[in-house]
Structures are given as structure tokens and as C-alpha cells.
Amino acid sequence: MTFRAMPAPWHDILTETFKERPELAVDLLRDGLGHDLPRNALVRAESGSLNTRNSQDLHVDTVTVIGPPCGASWRSS
């Protein structure tokens, strides 16, 4: 039997931070790591439930999307 360790409190804090402020991911990638991303990109947090083409369900903590609006709750970074 395998047991997974519970995430540390800092994991939960970071996860909630990116959910509440998804533009932070763009800022860190652009300003912290030097990636070429637009300054006024439209950014939103999405569901962390993903599915592969082989029907494998994946559940991640946070998904940040950059792109044109196709729904509600958009913010400009």
C-alpha cells in the first residue's frame, strides 16, 4: 500500500495565490525567467481537471491560461 504525503502548507498557499491572481504566473515567467510574453495578456485560472486522449484523468492544482477571451472572469496582467 502506498501513502501520499499531504502537501506542505506552502503548497496550499502558492496554489491559492495562483488561483486568485493567475497573472502572477505570467509575471514570473516573463520578468523572473525572461520568457517573451506580452505585458497585457488576458489571463485566467481554469479547472485543474485534465484528460488525455487515452482517457487518463489528470487533476492538477492550478491551470493558468493566456489567450483571447472565451468566457468570464478575465484579467489583464
QUIBELWO-V543950 format. One line per field, one symbol per residue. phi: phi as a letter, one per 20 degrees, with the letter a starting at -180 (. if undefined). psi: psi as a letter, one per 20 degrees, with the letter a starting at -180 (. if undefined). A space follows every 50 residues. Layout:
phi=???
psi=???
This chain:
phi=.ddeffffgfffffffffffcfffffgfffeedmfecffdfecbecgeec cefemeeccdfbcdddrffcaelecef
psi=ppppqqqqhhghggghghghmhihgggggghhijqnqqhkqpqqqrqjoq prijkppporgpppppaqpjarlqqp.
